[in-house]
Amino acid sequence: MEKISMRKIKDILKLRFKTEISYRQISRAVNIPSSTVSDYCKRFEITKYAIDDFLEIDEDKIYQLLFPEKVKKETTDTIQRPLPNFEYIHKNISKKGMTFELLWIEYKEENPNGYSLSQFKELYYKFKKKVNPTMRQTYIPGHQMFVDYSGLTVAYVDAKSGEIYKAQIFVTVLGGSGCVFVHATPSQKQEYFIKSHILAYEFYEGVPKINVPDNLKSAIISNNKNGIVVNESYAEMCRYYNCAVEPARPKKPQDKGIVEQAVQGIQRWILAVFRDRTFFSVDEINQAIAPLLDKYNSKVSKHLGASRYELFEEEKKQLQALPANRFIYKEIKLATVDISYHVKLLDCYYSVPFKHLGEKVEIKYSTALVEIYYKGKLVATHPRIHRANSKSTLKEHQPKNHQFQNEKMNPGRLLNWAVSIGENTRLFVQKRLESSDYPANVYQNIIAVLGKAKIYGKTDLDLALAYANSINATRVKSIESILDKKLYLQVSNNADTTLTVLNDHENIRGKDYYK
């Protein structure tokens, strides 16, 4: 059996004890059997921790608390308990103000030895799954936000180039009220997809417990018989807003009927209005959408006898509160801490505490910030740098001997060392310091080359570097080859010799090689 990551276990506990959604919903969201989800939740309850305190504990400690070596399996409850009246529950659960807890209390009054609230919910959802699929879908207020894109797009003209582009139309609808949000974006790429979600939450002034996207690449990597794999950036955003992901099942139109109806509605009442209009930016499209969306949500439904906004006022009370700060979209990358206790990200280098040397870490980065995590714990934060081969090194990440070395080995000291060997050596070091290579690599290269004076002597090294400077050779092995073959003693204008070492290659051969 594949080992379940500690992050996923924490997600399960957070969803269960902060949103109170059912085991079945959590099971679908994290792609783990509901029985396993239930087991983890029971283990957590035994710890007697508050959920917020528990999630702050380091992962090793969490593992010890949840899976102590001598914990015995809980015995299966063999007491026969009466089943709830599922038809009655299904009929009443969608009524305003009705909750599972109220229906469960009624059930327990008649059946004191009945099922617990969580089991009551789980049994109902199993029943609902088996109900005739033609039965009208009912949704619990504040639970689900359905997500999709319109098949119809809106054209706009780039004012500078004159090229025509198609804006993508993002649509969400809340299950309890049918309240719709619409947002135009340049594409369906990850960053726009997540930004549209954030704007939807702010439009609704709250967050649902579950997002129900279609199987878009920006949301779902795969959704098949082997389970659901959620895009990690999307999952990160959902974790921040404390909501689960339960994508629509492939080839199950009933799972997304409500959002497809919403898409049809906005195509008819909003997008069709734009058919003869010319736009010059996506922002202009969104400005035009706003009043039409307000009008659409204000329309009174003949079937419901109320507008979407009126129904939404009730549903809004069931939404989770927005966090104090807006989520910042970050790319995610896995990396290994190198021998210089740095990780490489887009040709730049960022330090990590040296104790994590050789470890796998997770990098989350935005345009302004880089965060590095080890086993789910933040271990390093850096401002984002954008110049290739630049580095950000925090002194506290270095072992003490390296802190001393970095204070000692700066450009001025390296140049003084080079001057003590000779003018050609000084020129070599000056050129290396002015190169665009990663500074740590340059310093290592210079120190290695200058160290050859102990082996070959200062005079020979300075002559060898005169030759190296003339052919732009910088690699340590190239300079060693020049020294070993004494190429600097040969006639410098010999074309054959020059060609032999023109390329900075470790296998440098003298002219005698070809005789």
LUMNU-47198 format. One record per residue (C-alpha): residue number from 1; residue in three letters; x, y, z. Coordinates in Angstrom, 2 decimals. Layout:
% LUMNU-47198
NUM ALA X Y Z
...
END
This chain:
% LUMNU-47198
1 MET 0.00 0.00 0.00
2 GLU 1.36 3.42 -0.97
3 LYS 2.39 5.55 2.00
4 ILE 0.12 8.55 2.49
5 SER 2.00 11.84 2.83
6 MET 1.80 13.81 6.05
7 ARG 0.57 16.82 4.08
8 LYS -2.42 14.82 2.87
9 ILE -3.17 13.63 6.41
10 LYS -3.07 17.26 7.61
11 ASP -5.40 18.23 4.75
12 ILE -7.85 15.53 5.83
13 LEU -7.89 16.73 9.44
14 LYS -8.19 20.37 8.41
15 LEU -11.13 19.66 6.10
16 ARG -12.90 17.53 8.68
17 PHE -12.44 19.62 11.80
18 LYS -12.45 23.12 10.28
19 THR -15.16 22.71 7.63
20 GLU -17.05 19.67 9.00
21 ILE -17.62 18.16 5.57
22 SER -18.34 14.45 5.43
23 TYR -15.83 11.61 5.23
24 ARG -17.16 10.77 1.78
25 GLN -16.52 14.28 0.47
26 ILE -13.05 14.36 1.99
27 SER -12.41 10.92 0.51
28 ARG -13.17 12.17 -3.00
29 ALA -11.23 15.38 -2.48
30 VAL -7.98 13.71 -1.38
31 ASN -8.37 10.38 -3.23
32 ILE -8.23 8.21 -0.11
33 PRO -10.85 5.65 0.99
34 SER -13.41 7.11 3.40
35 SER -12.60 4.35 5.90
36 THR -9.01 5.58 6.04
37 VAL -10.18 9.20 6.38
38 SER -12.39 8.15 9.29
39 ASP -9.51 6.30 10.95
40 TYR -7.21 9.34 10.80
41 CYS -9.93 11.58 12.27
42 LYS -10.51 9.17 15.16
43 ARG -6.79 9.00 15.86
44 PHE -6.68 12.80 15.98
45 GLU -9.59 12.99 18.42
46 ILE -7.71 10.68 20.79
47 THR -4.82 13.19 20.96
48 LYS -7.14 15.80 22.61
49 TYR -5.36 18.57 20.68
50 ALA -7.12 21.64 19.25
51 ILE -6.94 21.38 15.46
52 ASP -5.08 24.71 14.97
53 ASP -2.42 23.75 17.54
54 PHE -2.11 20.27 16.06
55 LEU -1.46 21.56 12.53
56 GLU 1.46 23.68 13.81
57 ILE 3.32 20.65 15.21
58 ASP 6.22 19.32 13.11
59 GLU 5.42 16.34 10.93
60 ASP 7.50 13.81 12.86
61 LYS 5.66 14.64 16.07
62 ILE 2.28 14.42 14.29
63 TYR 3.22 10.96 13.05
64 GLN 4.10 9.83 16.58
65 LEU 0.83 11.18 17.96
66 LEU -1.36 9.66 15.27
67 PHE 0.38 6.31 14.96
68 PRO 1.84 5.22 18.34
69 GLU 3.37 1.75 18.16
70 LYS 1.14 0.19 20.81
71 VAL -2.25 1.63 19.77
72 LYS -4.74 -1.15 19.43
73 LYS -7.32 -1.31 16.70
74 GLU -10.69 -0.07 17.79
75 THR -13.24 -2.82 17.97
76 THR -15.99 -2.75 15.39
77 ASP -19.34 -1.61 16.69
78 THR -21.61 -4.62 16.26
79 ILE -24.74 -3.05 17.73
80 GLN -27.53 -3.05 15.20
81 ARG -28.80 0.52 14.82
82 PRO -31.94 1.69 13.00
83 LEU -31.35 3.42 9.68
84 PRO -32.52 7.03 9.21
85 ASN -35.51 7.85 6.96
86 PHE -33.50 8.90 3.93
87 GLU -36.51 10.00 1.84
88 TYR -37.57 12.37 4.64
89 ILE -34.01 13.75 4.93
90 HIS -33.70 14.26 1.18
91 LYS -37.00 16.13 1.05
92 ASN -36.15 18.50 3.92
93 ILE -32.40 19.13 3.71
94 SER -32.71 21.77 0.95
95 LYS -35.22 23.87 2.89
96 LYS -34.05 27.28 4.15
97 GLY -32.50 27.10 7.58
98 MET -32.48 23.30 7.63
99 THR -29.25 21.57 8.62
100 PHE -28.08 17.98 8.97
101 GLU -27.67 18.53 12.69
102 LEU -31.38 19.38 13.17
103 LEU -32.46 16.33 11.18
104 TRP -30.01 14.17 13.13
105 ILE -31.35 15.45 16.47
106 GLU -34.87 14.42 15.39
107 TYR -33.52 11.00 14.42
108 LYS -31.67 10.55 17.75
109 GLU -34.75 11.51 19.77
110 GLU -36.56 8.57 18.21
111 ASN -33.47 6.32 18.18
112 PRO -31.20 7.00 21.17
113 ASN -28.87 4.18 20.09
114 GLY -28.72 5.51 16.51
115 TYR -25.80 6.59 14.40
116 SER -23.50 9.52 15.18
117 LEU -23.87 12.77 13.21
118 SER -20.90 12.02 10.94
119 GLN -22.20 8.49 10.22
120 PHE -25.69 9.91 9.68
121 LYS -24.33 12.23 6.98
122 GLU -22.23 9.49 5.38
123 LEU -25.20 7.10 5.18
124 TYR -27.36 9.80 3.61
125 TYR -24.78 10.51 0.89
126 LYS -24.57 6.80 0.11
127 PHE -28.35 6.75 -0.23
128 LYS -28.32 9.84 -2.45
129 LYS -25.81 8.22 -4.78
130 LYS -28.21 5.32 -5.39
131 VAL -31.30 7.48 -5.93
132 ASN -32.81 7.58 -9.42
133 PRO -30.49 9.92 -11.38
134 THR -33.50 11.81 -12.73
135 MET -34.22 13.09 -9.20
136 ARG -33.67 16.84 -8.94
137 GLN -30.25 17.67 -7.47
138 THR -30.30 19.41 -4.09
139 TYR -27.39 21.33 -2.65
140 ILE -26.59 22.33 0.91
141 PRO -26.25 26.13 1.21
142 GLY -22.63 27.26 1.45
143 HIS -21.23 23.86 0.55
144 GLN -20.44 23.82 -3.16
145 MET -19.21 26.28 -5.76
146 PHE -19.35 24.86 -9.30
147 VAL -16.71 26.06 -11.77
148 ASP -16.49 26.04 -15.57
149 TYR -15.59 28.09 -18.64
150 SER -18.03 29.22 -21.32
151 GLY -17.56 27.64 -24.71
152 LEU -18.29 31.07 -26.20
153 THR -15.51 33.64 -25.93
154 VAL -15.41 37.43 -26.33
155 ALA -13.10 38.96 -28.94
156 TYR -10.95 41.98 -28.20
157 VAL -8.49 43.95 -30.33
158 ASP -4.96 44.78 -29.22
159 ALA -4.83 48.56 -29.68
160 LYS -1.10 48.53 -30.53
161 SER -0.77 45.56 -32.88
162 GLY -4.33 45.37 -34.18
163 GLU -4.37 41.62 -33.53
164 ILE -7.62 40.01 -32.40
165 TYR -7.63 37.81 -29.29
166 LYS -10.33 35.78 -27.57
167 ALA -11.00 36.33 -23.87
168 GLN -11.96 33.22 -21.90
169 ILE -15.10 33.51 -19.75
170 PHE -14.82 31.97 -16.27
171 VAL -18.15 31.10 -14.60
172 THR -19.02 29.97 -11.07
173 VAL -22.35 29.24 -9.41
174 LEU -23.20 28.52 -5.78
175 GLY -25.26 25.36 -5.37
176 GLY -27.60 26.67 -2.68
177 SER -28.76 29.87 -4.40
178 GLY -27.66 29.65 -8.03
179 CYS -25.85 32.99 -7.63
180 VAL -23.47 33.41 -10.58
181 PHE -20.06 35.07 -10.92
182 VAL -18.45 35.81 -14.31
183 HIS -14.89 36.93 -15.07
184 ALA -13.02 37.38 -18.38
185 THR -9.34 36.42 -18.62
186 PRO -6.73 36.33 -21.42
187 SER -6.46 32.53 -21.17
188 GLN -7.27 29.51 -19.00
189 LYS -3.70 29.29 -17.70
190 GLN -3.09 28.43 -14.06
191 GLU -2.46 31.96 -12.80
192 TYR -5.66 33.32 -14.38
193 PHE -7.69 30.31 -13.24
194 ILE -6.62 30.85 -9.62
195 LYS -7.08 34.63 -9.80
196 SER -10.65 34.09 -11.03
197 HIS -11.37 31.85 -8.02
198 ILE -10.06 34.52 -5.65
199 LEU -12.26 37.17 -7.27
200 ALA -15.24 34.79 -7.05
201 TYR -14.72 34.33 -3.30
202 GLU -14.51 38.09 -2.87
203 PHE -17.65 38.59 -4.98
204 TYR -19.53 36.15 -2.72
205 GLU -17.87 37.66 0.39
206 GLY -17.12 34.17 1.61
207 VAL -15.72 30.76 0.73
208 PRO -17.63 27.52 0.04
209 LYS -16.57 24.28 1.68
210 ILE -16.08 22.51 -1.67
211 ASN -14.98 23.61 -5.16
212 VAL -16.47 21.52 -7.97
213 PRO -14.44 22.26 -11.13
214 ASP -14.75 20.51 -14.44
215 ASN -11.69 18.42 -15.29
216 LEU -9.60 21.34 -16.52
217 LYS -5.81 20.96 -16.61
218 SER -5.45 24.01 -14.38
219 ALA -7.41 22.17 -11.67
220 ILE -7.18 18.41 -12.18
221 ILE -4.20 16.41 -13.43
222 SER -6.20 13.18 -13.72
223 ASN -9.63 11.89 -12.69
224 ASN -10.17 8.22 -13.47
225 LYS -10.72 4.82 -11.89
226 ASN -7.29 5.10 -10.24
227 GLY -8.36 8.23 -8.38
228 ILE -8.13 12.00 -8.53
229 VAL -4.87 13.96 -8.77
230 VAL -5.32 17.69 -8.13
231 ASN -2.98 20.28 -9.65
232 GLU -0.64 21.24 -6.78
233 SER -0.93 25.02 -7.27
234 TYR -4.71 24.73 -7.27
235 ALA -4.57 22.51 -4.18
236 GLU -2.35 25.10 -2.48
237 MET -4.91 27.83 -3.13
238 CYS -7.72 25.62 -1.81
239 ARG -5.73 24.85 1.33
240 TYR -5.26 28.57 1.92
241 TYR -9.01 29.19 1.67
242 ASN -9.81 26.04 3.65
243 CYS -11.93 24.34 1.00
244 ALA -11.87 20.90 -0.59
245 VAL -11.78 19.96 -4.28
246 GLU -14.35 17.52 -5.64
247 PRO -14.23 17.59 -9.46
248 ALA -17.16 16.59 -11.60
249 ARG -16.95 12.94 -12.61
250 PRO -16.06 12.33 -16.26
251 LYS -19.12 11.50 -18.39
252 LYS -21.48 12.32 -15.50
253 PRO -23.39 15.41 -16.72
254 GLN -25.58 15.47 -13.60
255 ASP -22.50 16.47 -11.58
256 LYS -22.19 19.79 -13.40
257 GLY -25.74 20.44 -14.62
258 ILE -26.13 23.54 -12.46
259 VAL -23.02 25.26 -13.82
260 GLU -23.86 24.31 -17.42
261 GLN -27.23 25.99 -16.94
262 ALA -25.46 29.05 -15.54
263 VAL -23.13 29.13 -18.56
264 GLN -26.12 28.96 -20.92
265 GLY -27.79 31.76 -18.98
266 ILE -24.84 34.15 -19.12
267 GLN -24.28 33.35 -22.81
268 ARG -27.87 34.40 -23.49
269 TRP -28.13 37.41 -21.15
270 ILE -24.56 38.74 -21.13
271 LEU -22.31 37.48 -23.93
272 ALA -24.99 37.82 -26.61
273 VAL -25.26 41.52 -25.75
274 PHE -21.61 41.93 -26.81
275 ARG -22.08 40.43 -30.28
276 ASP -21.75 43.77 -32.12
277 ARG -19.43 45.49 -29.68
278 THR -15.67 45.99 -30.09
279 PHE -13.45 45.71 -27.01
280 PHE -9.80 46.72 -26.70
281 SER -8.80 44.93 -23.49
282 VAL -9.88 42.21 -21.07
283 ASP -10.39 44.87 -18.38
284 GLU -12.87 46.62 -20.65
285 ILE -14.77 43.35 -21.08
286 ASN -14.98 42.86 -17.30
287 GLN -16.25 46.41 -16.84
288 ALA -19.03 45.66 -19.33
289 ILE -19.86 42.33 -17.66
290 ALA -20.41 43.80 -14.16
291 PRO -23.78 45.62 -14.67
292 LEU -25.20 42.81 -16.81
293 LEU -24.20 40.21 -14.20
294 ASP -25.91 42.28 -11.51
295 LYS -29.05 42.40 -13.63
296 TYR -28.90 38.65 -14.29
297 ASN -28.60 37.73 -10.59
298 SER -31.43 40.16 -9.76
299 LYS -33.92 38.51 -12.13
300 VAL -36.76 36.79 -10.25
301 SER -37.00 33.08 -11.09
302 LYS -40.55 31.95 -11.89
303 HIS -39.70 28.51 -10.59
304 LEU -38.27 29.70 -7.26
305 GLY -40.29 32.89 -6.80
306 ALA -37.15 34.80 -5.80
307 SER -33.99 36.20 -7.41
308 ARG -30.57 34.61 -7.13
309 TYR -29.42 37.55 -5.02
310 GLU -32.33 37.06 -2.60
311 LEU -31.53 33.37 -2.21
312 PHE -27.85 34.23 -1.91
313 GLU -28.47 36.45 1.14
314 GLU -29.45 33.28 3.01
315 GLU -26.69 31.13 1.56
316 LYS -24.03 33.74 2.34
317 LYS -24.55 33.10 6.06
318 GLN -23.30 29.53 5.54
319 LEU -20.10 30.48 3.68
320 GLN -16.75 30.40 5.44
321 ALA -15.17 33.77 6.24
322 LEU -12.55 35.15 3.88
323 PRO -9.00 35.14 5.28
324 ALA -7.50 38.50 6.27
325 ASN -5.20 38.57 3.23
326 ARG -5.69 37.56 -0.37
327 PHE -3.91 34.42 -1.56
328 ILE -0.73 35.11 -3.54
329 TYR -0.28 32.77 -6.48
330 LYS 2.99 30.87 -6.37
331 GLU 4.63 28.40 -8.67
332 ILE 5.83 25.19 -7.02
333 LYS 9.03 23.26 -7.75
334 LEU 10.87 20.38 -6.09
335 ALA 14.65 20.63 -5.70
336 THR 17.61 19.07 -3.91
337 VAL 19.86 21.19 -1.69
338 ASP 23.30 21.20 -3.35
339 ILE 26.72 20.86 -1.76
340 SER 26.91 24.64 -1.26
341 TYR 23.58 24.49 0.69
342 HIS 21.75 26.35 -2.08
343 VAL 18.88 25.40 -4.37
344 LYS 18.67 26.45 -7.99
345 LEU 15.55 28.22 -9.26
346 LEU 15.35 29.67 -12.77
347 ASP 19.15 30.14 -12.99
348 CYS 19.35 31.84 -9.58
349 TYR 20.48 30.37 -6.26
350 TYR 18.94 30.57 -2.79
351 SER 20.48 29.37 0.47
352 VAL 18.95 26.82 2.83
353 PRO 20.15 26.01 6.39
354 PHE 23.24 23.84 5.83
355 LYS 21.82 20.99 7.95
356 HIS 19.48 20.23 5.01
357 LEU 22.40 19.52 2.65
358 GLY 21.34 16.86 0.11
359 GLU 17.69 16.88 1.21
360 LYS 14.66 17.18 -1.07
361 VAL 12.82 20.47 -0.55
362 GLU 9.78 22.19 -2.02
363 ILE 10.13 25.70 -3.44
364 LYS 7.14 28.02 -3.66
365 TYR 7.78 31.27 -5.47
366 SER 5.98 34.37 -6.67
367 THR 7.32 37.38 -8.56
368 ALA 8.48 38.90 -5.26
369 LEU 9.15 36.05 -2.82
370 VAL 10.79 32.61 -2.61
371 GLU 9.83 30.19 0.18
372 ILE 11.60 26.87 0.76
373 TYR 9.93 24.06 2.70
374 TYR 11.35 20.87 4.18
375 LYS 8.79 18.21 5.15
376 GLY 6.06 20.83 5.09
377 LYS 7.93 23.27 7.36
378 LEU 9.15 26.66 6.12
379 VAL 12.95 26.69 6.49
380 ALA 14.02 29.64 4.31
381 THR 12.55 32.82 2.85
382 HIS 14.25 35.08 0.29
383 PRO 13.28 38.07 -1.84
384 ARG 12.99 36.86 -5.44
385 ILE 16.02 37.71 -7.58
386 HIS 15.81 37.85 -11.36
387 ARG 19.38 38.34 -12.66
388 ALA 20.73 35.06 -14.01
389 ASN 23.44 33.38 -11.89
390 SER 22.75 35.69 -8.95
391 LYS 22.47 34.26 -5.45
392 SER 20.82 35.08 -2.17
393 THR 22.74 33.70 0.82
394 LEU 21.70 34.25 4.42
395 LYS 24.58 34.19 6.89
396 GLU 22.60 32.15 9.41
397 HIS 22.29 29.36 6.83
398 GLN 26.07 28.85 6.69
399 PRO 28.25 26.72 8.95
400 LYS 30.55 28.96 11.00
401 ASN 33.68 28.03 9.07
402 HIS 31.99 29.13 5.82
403 GLN 30.89 32.41 7.39
404 PHE 34.55 33.08 8.21
405 GLN 35.66 32.00 4.75
406 ASN 33.16 34.29 3.01
407 GLU 34.32 37.21 5.14
408 LYS 37.91 36.37 4.24
409 MET 37.49 35.45 0.57
410 ASN 36.05 38.56 -1.02
411 PRO 37.03 40.07 -4.41
412 GLY 39.60 42.42 -2.85
413 ARG 41.43 39.62 -1.04
414 LEU 41.40 37.41 -4.13
415 LEU 42.92 40.21 -6.23
416 ASN 45.63 40.84 -3.61
417 TRP 46.45 37.14 -3.65
418 ALA 46.66 37.22 -7.47
419 VAL 48.95 40.29 -7.43
420 SER 51.35 38.42 -5.14
421 ILE 51.76 35.83 -7.93
422 GLY 52.04 38.08 -10.98
423 GLU 50.41 40.52 -13.41
424 ASN 49.03 37.80 -15.70
425 THR 47.43 36.15 -12.68
426 ARG 45.87 39.47 -11.66
427 LEU 44.38 39.86 -15.16
428 PHE 42.99 36.32 -15.04
429 VAL 41.30 36.92 -11.66
430 GLN 39.97 40.33 -12.75
431 LYS 38.28 38.79 -15.80
432 ARG 36.76 35.98 -13.76
433 LEU 35.34 38.40 -11.19
434 GLU 33.75 40.45 -13.98
435 SER 32.11 37.40 -15.59
436 SER 28.36 36.72 -15.32
437 ASP 28.87 33.25 -13.83
438 TYR 27.42 32.28 -10.46
439 PRO 29.70 34.07 -7.90
440 ALA 30.23 31.02 -5.69
441 ASN 31.42 29.04 -8.72
442 VAL 33.73 31.89 -9.77
443 TYR 35.31 32.08 -6.30
444 GLN 35.85 28.31 -6.21
445 ASN 37.42 28.45 -9.67
446 ILE 39.79 31.31 -8.72
447 ILE 40.83 29.69 -5.44
448 ALA 41.54 26.38 -7.21
449 VAL 43.64 28.09 -9.91
450 LEU 45.63 30.26 -7.48
451 GLY 46.26 27.18 -5.36
452 LYS 48.28 25.71 -8.25
453 ALA 51.12 28.08 -7.28
454 LYS 51.92 25.72 -4.40
455 ILE 52.35 22.83 -6.87
456 TYR 53.92 24.48 -9.94
457 GLY 55.41 27.64 -8.45
458 LYS 54.34 31.27 -8.89
459 THR 56.46 31.92 -11.99
460 ASP 55.15 28.98 -14.01
461 LEU 51.56 29.66 -12.95
462 ASP 51.80 33.31 -14.01
463 LEU 53.25 32.30 -17.42
464 ALA 50.55 29.65 -17.83
465 LEU 47.84 32.21 -17.07
466 ALA 49.30 34.58 -19.67
467 TYR 48.77 31.78 -22.19
468 ALA 45.32 31.00 -20.75
469 ASN 44.29 34.66 -21.00
470 SER 45.26 34.74 -24.68
471 ILE 42.93 31.85 -25.52
472 ASN 40.20 32.60 -22.92
473 ALA 40.78 29.35 -21.03
474 THR 39.30 29.40 -17.52
475 ARG 38.66 25.80 -16.47
476 VAL 40.96 24.37 -13.83
477 LYS 41.65 21.23 -15.90
478 SER 42.58 23.36 -18.93
479 ILE 45.08 25.36 -16.90
480 GLU 46.51 22.17 -15.37
481 SER 47.02 20.82 -18.90
482 ILE 48.80 24.04 -19.94
483 LEU 51.09 23.70 -16.92
484 ASP 51.76 19.97 -17.38
485 LYS 52.58 20.32 -21.10
486 LYS 54.37 23.67 -20.59
487 LEU 52.48 25.10 -23.57
488 TYR 53.38 28.61 -22.39
489 LEU 57.02 27.90 -23.39
490 GLN 56.09 27.23 -27.01
491 VAL 56.03 29.95 -29.66
492 SER 52.83 31.90 -28.96
493 ASN 52.12 32.67 -32.62
494 ASN 52.23 29.02 -33.70
495 ALA 48.81 28.57 -35.32
496 ASP 48.74 24.82 -34.75
497 THR 49.46 25.25 -31.07
498 THR 46.82 27.95 -30.76
499 LEU 44.22 25.80 -32.45
500 THR 45.11 22.93 -30.16
501 VAL 44.04 24.87 -27.10
502 LEU 41.65 27.40 -28.65
503 ASN 38.61 25.66 -27.26
504 ASP 38.55 25.62 -23.47
505 HIS 38.56 21.83 -23.29
506 GLU 40.04 19.55 -20.68
507 ASN 41.88 17.38 -23.27
508 ILE 44.42 19.97 -24.41
509 ARG 47.16 18.52 -26.64
510 GLY 50.53 19.95 -27.64
511 LYS 51.86 20.03 -31.23
512 ASP 54.01 16.96 -30.52
513 TYR 50.80 14.93 -30.22
514 TYR 50.34 15.07 -34.01
515 LYS 53.90 13.92 -34.95
END
